[in-house]
Amino acid sequence: MTDSIEIAIIGAGPAGVAAAVAAAEAGAQVTLIEEQPRAGGQYYKQLSPALLPKHLPPSLADTVQHGRELLAKLKHPNINLRCQTLVWHITPERVLELYAPSGGSRLQAKKVIIASGAYERVVPFENWTLPGVMTVGAAQLMLKGQGVALGEKILIAGAGPLLQLAAAQLIEAGAKVAAIVELQSRGEYLLNASKLFGQWKKIGQGVANQKRIAQAGVPIKFGYAVRRVIGTTQVEAAVIARVDSSGRPLPNGEEEIAADTVCLNFGFVPATELTRLAGCDQRYDQNFGSWATVTNQELETTVRGIFAVGEVRGIGGVETSLLEGRIAGNAAARQLGYAPKHNGSDSQKEWLAQRAQAESLGAMFAVKSGLFEAIDNEVIVCRCEEGTAGAIRAAARAGATRLNSLKTWNRCGMGRCQGRTCGPIIAQIIAAEEGISVESVGMFTARPPIKPVPLGVVGVIEGERPTGPAMEDHVGYGRAVVK
């Protein structure tokens, strides 16, 4: 059975919540769908009910409180919040396939707003699969959600302002930060400083973070990258190396730092699986080295009635996400005949300014191709299928120079994560090996289900849930039909 609704919003992070509130206040009926148990997304992730904001460091407590104020608006009578619900497929006709603990279901929406967020980008190195290696975002989520600082001596590595923010938060929480390993050299920092002119709020936050870091005696290693971690059953130390302007390690530039936890972040990659399944056009964003969804100035994609907001249409940060959610929520409601309270002209101007700032920041901390050239052949890149950098390079030399063609060679991208983690890494490795652009390597084709669901949910009869026998044949892109 297919339920019909006015507006479906996928993702209850900052962008999705802002879109839901704007559309509801305009008079539209909104269904807000969130995969996690609580709304808020990664940025506004709320504490476990057993904890209070006082358990958090001050900077995180402020973020949780701001999120609480925004999420309180979800009590609007026009908003139906459905948590612990995964959207595993969407069609260009705005049909959504859902899975929740109660089972599968289907929605037909008049308008859809996709706010699916982004994933953290990492760069593999020797032994990065050891326990103790994680993303910076994972460490932040444990702080936000559980008030727990993972590790007793933490090394933070990658590129961009998130490294120093996370270090300051962990220090406030009482953790010991061994060092910050920043890919950009100090000279590159100073050279690009003019790009931040006018971004006084961000500059102020950065200065405050650096002050906390300096007071704690944490060294910042500019122009370095992690080459390998040492340990047998868990991380015991990390070996870092000075790198040149392209990210390649310099000879005789290694040093060892004792640590039991290594947190990585080289920026973010938009989560475009749903917009791609819906047939929305994508563009390659040179500033962030990633694919993003194309929209117009009302955030509508190239597929009529489907909108994309927040990181899925280009990395922009929380302020940009909130603005885009508001713009898209008002636009979707207006297309349905409702009259939003605000005409949106002021939001449009502010949005364009925020986007310009985000793009300049992204260009400052662009990922460097030499990092991927320096990945040793024995290093596992595709963790799901255990595909190594050497196997990827061999396939590229044999002609597999696009991500989809790589699957038939070594199954990279065919595991549980469907290429979310390894796809951007593999594209960089192939581009470096063959001397071609990352854009030309393309993307893995998005296939439903975008995340694992029970087979009985995928196999459906129109209007029914399957109850028994095995599926006899398959049609379309992975959709099974029970006869």
SEFIDO-84360 format. One record per residue (C-alpha): residue number from 1; x, y, z. Coordinates in steps of 0.1 Angstrom, whole numbers, plus 2048, in hexadecimal, padded with zeros to 3 digits. Layout:
% residues N
+-----+-----+-----+-----+
: num :  px :  py :  pz :
+-----+-----+-----+-----+
: NUM :   X :   Y :   Z :
...
+-----+-----+-----+-----+
This chain:
% residues 483
+-----+-----+-----+-----+
: num :  px :  py :  pz :
+-----+-----+-----+-----+
:   1 : 800 : 800 : 800 :
:   2 : 80D : 822 : 7F7 :
:   3 : 805 : 840 : 80D :
:   4 : 803 : 863 : 7FC :
:   5 : 812 : 881 : 80D :
:   6 : 819 : 8A5 : 805 :
:   7 : 83E : 8AA : 80D :
:   8 : 857 : 88F : 817 :
:   9 : 878 : 89B : 826 :
:  10 : 894 : 882 : 828 :
:  11 : 8AC : 889 : 844 :
:  12 : 8A6 : 89B : 865 :
:  13 : 8C7 : 8AD : 868 :
:  14 : 8C9 : 8D4 : 867 :
:  15 : 8BE : 8D7 : 842 :
:  16 : 8A1 : 8BE : 845 :
:  17 : 894 : 8CC : 865 :
:  18 : 895 : 8F0 : 858 :
:  19 : 883 : 8E4 : 838 :
:  20 : 868 : 8D2 : 84D :
:  21 : 862 : 8F0 : 863 :
:  22 : 860 : 909 : 846 :
:  23 : 848 : 8F3 : 832 :
:  24 : 832 : 8EC : 850 :
:  25 : 830 : 910 : 85A :
:  26 : 825 : 918 : 837 :
:  27 : 808 : 8FF : 83B :
:  28 : 814 : 8E0 : 82A :
:  29 : 812 : 8BD : 839 :
:  30 : 836 : 8AF : 83D :
:  31 : 843 : 88D : 844 :
:  32 : 867 : 88F : 851 :
:  33 : 87A : 86E : 84E :
:  34 : 899 : 867 : 863 :
:  35 : 8AE : 847 : 863 :
:  36 : 8BB : 84D : 887 :
:  37 : 8A8 : 849 : 8A7 :
:  38 : 8A6 : 86F : 8AD :
:  39 : 8A5 : 88E : 896 :
:  40 : 8C2 : 8A6 : 895 :
:  41 : 8DA : 896 : 87D :
:  42 : 900 : 894 : 884 :
:  43 : 904 : 8B9 : 88C :
:  44 : 8E6 : 8BD : 8A4 :
:  45 : 8E8 : 899 : 8B1 :
:  46 : 8D7 : 899 : 8D3 :
:  47 : 8E3 : 889 : 8F3 :
:  48 : 8D8 : 868 : 8FF :
:  49 : 8B9 : 86E : 915 :
:  50 : 8CE : 863 : 934 :
:  51 : 8E6 : 880 : 92F :
:  52 : 8E3 : 8A5 : 933 :
:  53 : 8F5 : 8C1 : 921 :
:  54 : 90B : 8C7 : 93F :
:  55 : 91C : 8A6 : 937 :
:  56 : 92A : 8B6 : 917 :
:  57 : 946 : 8CF : 911 :
:  58 : 939 : 8F2 : 90E :
:  59 : 93C : 8F5 : 8E8 :
:  60 : 929 : 8D5 : 8E2 :
:  61 : 90F : 8DD : 8FD :
:  62 : 907 : 8FE : 8EA :
:  63 : 902 : 8EA : 8C9 :
:  64 : 8EB : 8D1 : 8DA :
:  65 : 8D7 : 8ED : 8E9 :
:  66 : 8D4 : 8FF : 8C7 :
:  67 : 8C9 : 8DE : 8B8 :
:  68 : 8AF : 8D9 : 8D4 :
:  69 : 8A0 : 8FB : 8CC :
:  70 : 89D : 8F3 : 8A7 :
:  71 : 890 : 8D0 : 8AD :
:  72 : 875 : 8DD : 8C4 :
:  73 : 864 : 8EC : 8A5 :
:  74 : 85E : 8C9 : 898 :
:  75 : 840 : 8C8 : 8AF :
:  76 : 82D : 8DB : 895 :
:  77 : 80C : 8C9 : 88E :
:  78 : 813 : 8C8 : 868 :
:  79 : 833 : 8B3 : 86E :
:  80 : 833 : 88D : 870 :
:  81 : 856 : 882 : 87C :
:  82 : 85F : 85E : 874 :
:  83 : 880 : 854 : 884 :
:  84 : 892 : 833 : 881 :
:  85 : 885 : 832 : 85D :
:  86 : 89D : 82C : 83F :
:  87 : 894 : 839 : 81C :
:  88 : 8A5 : 81E : 808 :
:  89 : 898 : 827 : 7E5 :
:  90 : 888 : 844 : 7D3 :
:  91 : 87A : 848 : 7B0 :
:  92 : 879 : 867 : 799 :
:  93 : 853 : 865 : 79F :
:  94 : 859 : 86C : 7C4 :
:  95 : 850 : 849 : 7D1 :
:  96 : 864 : 841 : 7F0 :
:  97 : 86B : 81F : 7FD :
:  98 : 870 : 81E : 823 :
:  99 : 87C : 805 : 83D :
: 100 : 875 : 808 : 863 :
: 101 : 875 : 7EF : 880 :
: 102 : 850 : 7E9 : 878 :
: 103 : 859 : 7DF : 854 :
: 104 : 858 : 7EE : 832 :
: 105 : 841 : 808 : 824 :
: 106 : 83D : 820 : 806 :
: 107 : 835 : 845 : 802 :
: 108 : 82A : 859 : 7E4 :
: 109 : 833 : 87D : 7EA :
: 110 : 829 : 89C : 7D6 :
: 111 : 84A : 8AC : 7DF :
: 112 : 86A : 89D : 7ED :
: 113 : 887 : 8B0 : 7FF :
: 114 : 8A7 : 89B : 802 :
: 115 : 8BD : 8A5 : 81F :
: 116 : 8D3 : 886 : 821 :
: 117 : 8F3 : 898 : 82D :
: 118 : 917 : 88C : 826 :
: 119 : 931 : 873 : 82F :
: 120 : 954 : 87A : 83D :
: 121 : 971 : 876 : 825 :
: 122 : 98F : 862 : 830 :
: 123 : 9B0 : 859 : 820 :
: 124 : 9BC : 835 : 828 :
: 125 : 9DF : 82C : 834 :
: 126 : 9F0 : 80D : 841 :
: 127 : 9DC : 7FD : 85E :
: 128 : 9C0 : 815 : 85C :
: 129 : 9A8 : 7F8 : 862 :
: 130 : 9B5 : 7F3 : 885 :
: 131 : 99D : 7FA : 8A2 :
: 132 : 9A3 : 81D : 8AE :
: 133 : 9A2 : 82E : 88B :
: 134 : 982 : 841 : 886 :
: 135 : 974 : 860 : 877 :
: 136 : 974 : 882 : 889 :
: 137 : 94E : 882 : 886 :
: 138 : 94C : 861 : 898 :
: 139 : 95F : 86F : 8B5 :
: 140 : 948 : 88D : 8B5 :
: 141 : 929 : 878 : 8B4 :
: 142 : 934 : 864 : 8D3 :
: 143 : 939 : 885 : 8E5 :
: 144 : 918 : 894 : 8DA :
: 145 : 903 : 874 : 8DE :
: 146 : 913 : 863 : 8FC :
: 147 : 92A : 87D : 90C :
: 148 : 947 : 865 : 906 :
: 149 : 96A : 86E : 8FA :
: 150 : 978 : 850 : 8E8 :
: 151 : 99D : 848 : 8EE :
: 152 : 9B6 : 853 : 908 :
: 153 : 9CF : 863 : 8F0 :
: 154 : 9BF : 86F : 8D0 :
: 155 : 9D0 : 879 : 8AF :
: 156 : 9BA : 88E : 898 :
: 157 : 9C5 : 88F : 873 :
: 158 : 9B8 : 89B : 852 :
: 159 : 9B1 : 8BE : 843 :
: 160 : 99A : 8DA : 84C :
: 161 : 98C : 8EE : 86A :
: 162 : 979 : 8D0 : 878 :
: 163 : 999 : 8C2 : 885 :
: 164 : 9A0 : 8DF : 89D :
: 165 : 97B : 8E1 : 8A7 :
: 166 : 97A : 8BC : 8B0 :
: 167 : 99B : 8BF : 8C3 :
: 168 : 98D : 8DC : 8D7 :
: 169 : 96D : 8C9 : 8DF :
: 170 : 981 : 8AA : 8EA :
: 171 : 998 : 8BF : 8FF :
: 172 : 97A : 8CF : 910 :
: 173 : 96C : 8AC : 917 :
: 174 : 98D : 8A3 : 929 :
: 175 : 99D : 88E : 90D :
: 176 : 9C2 : 88E : 906 :
: 177 : 9C9 : 899 : 8E2 :
: 178 : 9EC : 88E : 8D7 :
: 179 : 9EE : 8A4 : 8B8 :
: 180 : 9DB : 8B2 : 89B :
: 181 : 9E9 : 8A8 : 879 :
: 182 : 9DE : 8C1 : 85F :
: 183 : 9E4 : 8BA : 83A :
: 184 : 9E7 : 8DF : 831 :
: 185 : A09 : 8EF : 838 :
: 186 : A0B : 90E : 84E :
: 187 : A15 : 922 : 82F :
: 188 : 9F6 : 916 : 81C :
: 189 : 9E1 : 921 : 83A :
: 190 : 9EF : 944 : 839 :
: 191 : 9ED : 946 : 813 :
: 192 : 9C8 : 93E : 814 :
: 193 : 9BF : 953 : 832 :
: 194 : 9B2 : 96F : 81D :
: 195 : 996 : 958 : 810 :
: 196 : 987 : 95A : 833 :
: 197 : 984 : 980 : 833 :
: 198 : 961 : 989 : 83F :
: 199 : 95A : 967 : 84F :
: 200 : 95E : 976 : 872 :
: 201 : 949 : 95C : 884 :
: 202 : 95E : 93F : 876 :
: 203 : 97E : 952 : 87D :
: 204 : 974 : 958 : 8A1 :
: 205 : 96B : 933 : 8A6 :
: 206 : 98D : 929 : 897 :
: 207 : 9A0 : 940 : 8AE :
: 208 : 98D : 934 : 8CC :
: 209 : 995 : 90F : 8C3 :
: 210 : 9B9 : 917 : 8BD :
: 211 : 9BB : 927 : 8DF :
: 212 : 9AD : 908 : 8F0 :
: 213 : 9C5 : 8F2 : 8DD :
: 214 : 9E3 : 907 : 8E6 :
: 215 : 9D9 : 908 : 90B :
: 216 : 9D8 : 8E2 : 90B :
: 217 : 9FB : 8E0 : 8FC :
: 218 : 9EF : 8CD : 8DD :
: 219 : A06 : 8D0 : 8BF :
: 220 : 9F8 : 8D7 : 89C :
: 221 : A0E : 8C6 : 882 :
: 222 : A08 : 8DB : 862 :
: 223 : A11 : 8CB : 841 :
: 224 : A0F : 8A7 : 84E :
: 225 : 9FA : 887 : 847 :
: 226 : 9F7 : 865 : 858 :
: 227 : A0B : 84B : 846 :
: 228 : A03 : 82D : 85C :
: 229 : 9F8 : 822 : 87E :
: 230 : A0B : 80A : 894 :
: 231 : 9FA : 7EE : 8A8 :
: 232 : 9EF : 7CA : 8A8 :
: 233 : 9CC : 7C9 : 8B6 :
: 234 : 9C7 : 7EF : 8B9 :
: 235 : 9D8 : 810 : 8B2 :
: 236 : 9F7 : 816 : 8C7 :
: 237 : A08 : 832 : 8B4 :
: 238 : A06 : 845 : 893 :
: 239 : A22 : 84D : 87A :
: 240 : A1D : 86E : 869 :
: 241 : A31 : 87D : 84D :
: 242 : A37 : 8A0 : 840 :
: 243 : A28 : 8A4 : 81D :
: 244 : A2E : 8BA : 7FF :
: 245 : A15 : 8D2 : 7F0 :
: 246 : A03 : 8B5 : 7DD :
: 247 : A01 : 89F : 7FC :
: 248 : A1D : 887 : 7F4 :
: 249 : A33 : 87D : 812 :
: 250 : A56 : 88C : 812 :
: 251 : A74 : 877 : 819 :
: 252 : A82 : 875 : 83C :
: 253 : A64 : 888 : 849 :
: 254 : A53 : 86E : 85F :
: 255 : A4D : 86E : 885 :
: 256 : A3A : 858 : 89D :
: 257 : A1F : 864 : 8B5 :
: 258 : A11 : 84E : 8D1 :
: 259 : 9EB : 84B : 8CF :
: 260 : 9D0 : 832 : 8D5 :
: 261 : 9B6 : 843 : 8BE :
: 262 : 9BA : 854 : 89C :
: 263 : 99D : 869 : 890 :
: 264 : 99C : 872 : 86A :
: 265 : 98A : 88C : 855 :
: 266 : 993 : 89A : 833 :
: 267 : 972 : 8AC : 82E :
: 268 : 951 : 89E : 823 :
: 269 : 940 : 88E : 805 :
: 270 : 91B : 894 : 7FE :
: 271 : 904 : 876 : 802 :
: 272 : 8F4 : 877 : 7E0 :
: 273 : 8E7 : 853 : 7DD :
: 274 : 8C2 : 85D : 7DF :
: 275 : 8C4 : 87A : 7C8 :
: 276 : 8D6 : 864 : 7AF :
: 277 : 8BC : 849 : 7B2 :
: 278 : 8A2 : 863 : 7AB :
: 279 : 8B4 : 86D : 78B :
: 280 : 8C0 : 890 : 797 :
: 281 : 8DE : 89E : 784 :
: 282 : 8FF : 8A0 : 797 :
: 283 : 91D : 8B7 : 793 :
: 284 : 941 : 8B4 : 79D :
: 285 : 94A : 8CE : 7B7 :
: 286 : 96E : 8D7 : 7B2 :
: 287 : 970 : 8EA : 7D3 :
: 288 : 969 : 8CB : 7E7 :
: 289 : 974 : 8B0 : 7CF :
: 290 : 952 : 89E : 7D0 :
: 291 : 931 : 899 : 7BD :
: 292 : 913 : 8AD : 7C8 :
: 293 : 8EF : 8B0 : 7BD :
: 294 : 8E5 : 8CC : 7A4 :
: 295 : 8C9 : 8E4 : 7AF :
: 296 : 8BA : 905 : 7A5 :
: 297 : 8B9 : 923 : 7BD :
: 298 : 899 : 915 : 7CD :
: 299 : 8AD : 8F4 : 7D4 :
: 300 : 898 : 8E0 : 7BC :
: 301 : 8AC : 8C6 : 7A9 :
: 302 : 8A9 : 8BE : 784 :
: 303 : 88D : 8A6 : 78C :
: 304 : 86D : 8B9 : 791 :
: 305 : 860 : 8B8 : 7B5 :
: 306 : 880 : 8AB : 7C5 :
: 307 : 895 : 8C3 : 7D9 :
: 308 : 8B9 : 8BF : 7E7 :
: 309 : 8C5 : 8D2 : 805 :
: 310 : 8E3 : 8D4 : 81C :
: 311 : 903 : 8C0 : 815 :
: 312 : 8F3 : 8AA : 7FA :
: 313 : 8F3 : 8C7 : 7E2 :
: 314 : 916 : 8D2 : 7ED :
: 315 : 92A : 8D4 : 80D :
: 316 : 920 : 8F5 : 81F :
: 317 : 91E : 8F1 : 844 :
: 318 : 901 : 8F5 : 85D :
: 319 : 8F8 : 919 : 856 :
: 320 : 8F5 : 912 : 831 :
: 321 : 8E1 : 8F2 : 838 :
: 322 : 8C8 : 905 : 84D :
: 323 : 8C3 : 920 : 832 :
: 324 : 8BF : 906 : 817 :
: 325 : 8A6 : 8F3 : 82B :
: 326 : 891 : 912 : 830 :
: 327 : 893 : 91C : 80B :
: 328 : 889 : 8F9 : 7FF :
: 329 : 86D : 8F5 : 819 :
: 330 : 85D : 916 : 80E :
: 331 : 862 : 90E : 7E9 :
: 332 : 852 : 8EB : 7EC :
: 333 : 835 : 8F9 : 800 :
: 334 : 830 : 915 : 7E6 :
: 335 : 82F : 8FC : 7CA :
: 336 : 812 : 8EB : 7DC :
: 337 : 7FF : 90B : 7DE :
: 338 : 808 : 916 : 801 :
: 339 : 814 : 939 : 80A :
: 340 : 834 : 939 : 81E :
: 341 : 838 : 955 : 838 :
: 342 : 859 : 961 : 828 :
: 343 : 85F : 968 : 803 :
: 344 : 882 : 95B : 806 :
: 345 : 896 : 977 : 7F6 :
: 346 : 8AA : 97E : 815 :
: 347 : 8B1 : 959 : 81A :
: 348 : 8BC : 956 : 7F6 :
: 349 : 8D6 : 972 : 7FA :
: 350 : 8E3 : 964 : 81B :
: 351 : 8E4 : 941 : 80C :
: 352 : 8F9 : 94C : 7EE :
: 353 : 911 : 95E : 806 :
: 354 : 914 : 93F : 81C :
: 355 : 91A : 929 : 7FE :
: 356 : 936 : 93F : 7F1 :
: 357 : 947 : 93E : 814 :
: 358 : 944 : 918 : 815 :
: 359 : 953 : 914 : 7F2 :
: 360 : 971 : 92A : 7FC :
: 361 : 977 : 916 : 81B :
: 362 : 974 : 8F5 : 807 :
: 363 : 98E : 901 : 7EF :
: 364 : 9A6 : 90A : 80C :
: 365 : 9A6 : 8E6 : 818 :
: 366 : 9A3 : 8D2 : 7F8 :
: 367 : 9AE : 8AE : 7F9 :
: 368 : 9D0 : 8A9 : 7E8 :
: 369 : 9D5 : 88F : 7CD :
: 370 : 9F8 : 886 : 7DA :
: 371 : 9E8 : 876 : 7F9 :
: 372 : 9D7 : 85C : 7E3 :
: 373 : 9F6 : 856 : 7CE :
: 374 : A09 : 84E : 7EE :
: 375 : 9F1 : 833 : 7FA :
: 376 : A05 : 812 : 7FA :
: 377 : 9F9 : 7F7 : 7E3 :
: 378 : 9F3 : 7DF : 801 :
: 379 : 9DB : 7F7 : 813 :
: 380 : 9B7 : 7ED : 813 :
: 381 : 9A1 : 808 : 804 :
: 382 : 97F : 7F6 : 800 :
: 383 : 97A : 7E8 : 823 :
: 384 : 95A : 7D5 : 81A :
: 385 : 96A : 7C1 : 7FE :
: 386 : 98E : 7C4 : 80A :
: 387 : 999 : 7D5 : 7E9 :
: 388 : 9BD : 7E3 : 7EB :
: 389 : 9CC : 802 : 7DB :
: 390 : 9E2 : 7EB : 7C6 :
: 391 : 9C4 : 7D8 : 7B9 :
: 392 : 9B3 : 7F8 : 7AF :
: 393 : 9D2 : 805 : 79D :
: 394 : 9D6 : 7E5 : 78A :
: 395 : 9B1 : 7E6 : 77F :
: 396 : 9B5 : 80A : 774 :
: 397 : 9D4 : 801 : 75F :
: 398 : 9C0 : 7E5 : 74F :
: 399 : 9A4 : 7FE : 745 :
: 400 : 98D : 801 : 763 :
: 401 : 98F : 827 : 765 :
: 402 : 96B : 82D : 770 :
: 403 : 95D : 823 : 792 :
: 404 : 942 : 80D : 784 :
: 405 : 959 : 7F9 : 76E :
: 406 : 96F : 7F1 : 78C :
: 407 : 954 : 7DC : 79C :
: 408 : 958 : 7BF : 783 :
: 409 : 97E : 7BE : 78B :
: 410 : 97F : 7BD : 7B0 :
: 411 : 95C : 7C4 : 7BF :
: 412 : 967 : 7E5 : 7CD :
: 413 : 948 : 7FA : 7D6 :
: 414 : 931 : 7DB : 7D8 :
: 415 : 932 : 7D6 : 7FE :
: 416 : 91C : 7E1 : 81A :
: 417 : 925 : 806 : 817 :
: 418 : 91E : 806 : 7F1 :
: 419 : 93D : 81B : 7EB :
: 420 : 935 : 838 : 802 :
: 421 : 957 : 836 : 813 :
: 422 : 96D : 827 : 7F8 :
: 423 : 95E : 837 : 7D9 :
: 424 : 96E : 85A : 7DD :
: 425 : 98F : 84A : 7E7 :
: 426 : 98F : 832 : 7C9 :
: 427 : 987 : 84E : 7B1 :
: 428 : 9A5 : 862 : 7BD :
: 429 : 9BC : 843 : 7BA :
: 430 : 9B0 : 83C : 797 :
: 431 : 9B4 : 860 : 78C :
: 432 : 9D7 : 862 : 79B :
: 433 : 9E1 : 841 : 78B :
: 434 : 9D4 : 849 : 768 :
: 435 : 9DB : 86F : 768 :
: 436 : 9B6 : 877 : 762 :
: 437 : 99D : 88D : 775 :
: 438 : 98A : 880 : 793 :
: 439 : 96A : 88C : 782 :
: 440 : 970 : 876 : 764 :
: 441 : 972 : 857 : 77B :
: 442 : 94D : 85D : 784 :
: 443 : 939 : 84E : 7A0 :
: 444 : 92C : 82B : 7AA :
: 445 : 908 : 827 : 79D :
: 446 : 8EF : 82A : 7B9 :
: 447 : 8DA : 80B : 7BD :
: 448 : 8BD : 804 : 7D4 :
: 449 : 8BD : 7FB : 7F0 :
: 450 : 8D7 : 816 : 7F9 :
: 451 : 8DC : 805 : 81A :
: 452 : 8D6 : 7E1 : 826 :
: 453 : 8B2 : 7D8 : 82C :
: 454 : 8A1 : 7B6 : 831 :
: 455 : 89B : 7A4 : 810 :
: 456 : 876 : 7A1 : 817 :
: 457 : 874 : 7C7 : 817 :
: 458 : 884 : 7CA : 7F4 :
: 459 : 86E : 7AF : 7E5 :
: 460 : 84B : 7BD : 7E3 :
: 461 : 82B : 7B8 : 7D1 :
: 462 : 81A : 7D9 : 7C8 :
: 463 : 803 : 7E1 : 7E5 :
: 464 : 80F : 7C4 : 7FB :
: 465 : 82C : 7B8 : 811 :
: 466 : 83B : 796 : 809 :
: 467 : 832 : 77B : 821 :
: 468 : 844 : 75B : 815 :
: 469 : 855 : 74B : 7F8 :
: 470 : 876 : 755 : 7E9 :
: 471 : 877 : 76E : 7CD :
: 472 : 877 : 75E : 7AA :
: 473 : 885 : 77A : 794 :
: 474 : 893 : 79D : 795 :
: 475 : 88B : 7BB : 780 :
: 476 : 898 : 7DE : 77E :
: 477 : 8B5 : 7E9 : 794 :
: 478 : 8B5 : 7D0 : 7B0 :
: 479 : 890 : 7D1 : 7B7 :
: 480 : 882 : 7AF : 7BC :
: 481 : 85E : 7A5 : 7B3 :
: 482 : 84C : 789 : 7C5 :
: 483 : 835 : 776 : 7AF :
+-----+-----+-----+-----+
